[in-house]
Structures are given as structure tokens and as C-alpha cells.
Amino acid sequence: MTPQEAIALIDHLLQSVNKKHKLTDIQSIVFLGTWEGDSYQEIADRHKYEHDYIKQVGSHLWRNLSQILGEKVSKQNLQAVLRHFQHCSAGIQDWGEAIDVSYFYNRQ
């Protein structure tokens, strides 16, 4: 999963709970920095924010994601949790428009 795919997934998850709630710019900055393995201090320094503010944004984001995914999300397990979620949800298919193949003749 690329960082941009992960951002799109997170944005989709947040909007699935509340259509008006989407990933903010600062949440995207914190998410991408964390995804790349940066510390809160490195993220804060790079983007000219206070360390405590970045930490607060991250904590709030991880808490929201934990509630949505039903699994504890943190800086340390972010990639693993999202990959696990993506893997589990990949097996869920919407077959609503599929052709009815319950009567399949002369086939084994």
C-alpha cells in the first residue's frame, strides 16, 4: 500500500462514519509523516508546528481510527493495522449485479 492509497483509505473510513468528516490537511501531514517513520518532533519541525500540537492531532486521529476499525491504532502499528484491514476487506465483494449462475448446464 502506497502512502497515497493509505491516505485515501483513511479519508474513506472517516467519511464512512460521518459524511462531513474528512481528513484535514494537518491530519494528512501527521499521517504521512508517521507512515514514513518520522517522529512527532520531526513532523513539527518540518512543517513549522509545535510538537504538542502535532502529538495532539496524531492522538486524536489514532483514537478515531481505533474506534472505526475496532482495533487499537498507534504510531507504531499504523501500517500493520491498515494492511490487515485492507487484506480483510479485499475478500468482501458486492455481487449485487452478478449474473445468476445457479442453473449451469453441461458443465462440471
N, C-alpha and C positions, 0 to 999 in steps of 0.2 A: 504494500500500500504506500503510495507516494504521500508526501505531506499535503498536497492539494486535494487528493482523494480523501484523506483523513479530515481535512477542514470541511469538505462538502458533506461528509458523513455526520460530523458533529453538528453542522448547521441544520441538516435534515432532522437529526434527533431532537434538537432544541425546538424546532418548529413543529415537530410531531406532537409535542406536549402543549404548546401554545403557539398558534399561527403567527402571533405578533412578535414572538421572541425569536430573534435571530442572533447569530454570533456578532458581537460588536468588534470594532477594529482593535481595541485593546485586548479583548479575549483572543482574537486571532493572533496577535503578536505574542501573547503569552503561550498560547497553544503551540504555535510554530517553533518558538524558542525552546520550549520544553521537548517537543518532538525531536529537535536537533540535539538535545542533550545539554542545553545551556542552563545555568543556574539562574535563579531569580535575579541575582545581582548582575550577572552578565546581560540579561534581558533589559533590566532597568538602565544600566549604563549605556547600552547600545541605543536605546530609544529615548533617553533623557527623562526617565521617570524615577520616582522614589522606589527604593527596594520594597518598603512596606506596602505600597500601593500595588505593585506587581504581585506580591505574595498574596494580598487580599483578593485580587482578581483571579489568580490561579486557584486559590482555595475555594472560592465561590463556584468557579467553573467545574472543578473536580467534584464538588458536592452535588451540583445539578446533574452531572453525567452519571454519578453513582446512583442517584435516585432513578434516572431514566433507564439505565442499563441493569439495575438490580445487582450490581457488583461494585465493590469499592474501587474507585479510580483515584490514582495519585500520580505525582510526577514520575515515580519510579516504575509504575506498571501501566502507564498510559498506552504505549504501543501494544503491549501484550493483550490488554483488555479489548482494545478496538479491533485487533486482528482476530481475536476469539469471537467477538460479536459479528464481525464480517463473515467469518467462516460459518458460524451457526446460522446466520440469516441467509447465507447463499443457498442453503438447502430448501428454503421456503419459496415455493413457486406459486404464482397465481395462474391457475389453469381454467379460469372462467371462460375464456374464448377458445379453448381447445376443442378439437373435433372429437365427437363421441366415437370411441373405438371399441365399445363393448360388444359389438357384433362384427367380428373379423373372421371372414370365411376363407377356407382353404389355406390357412397359414398355421405354422407351428411355432 
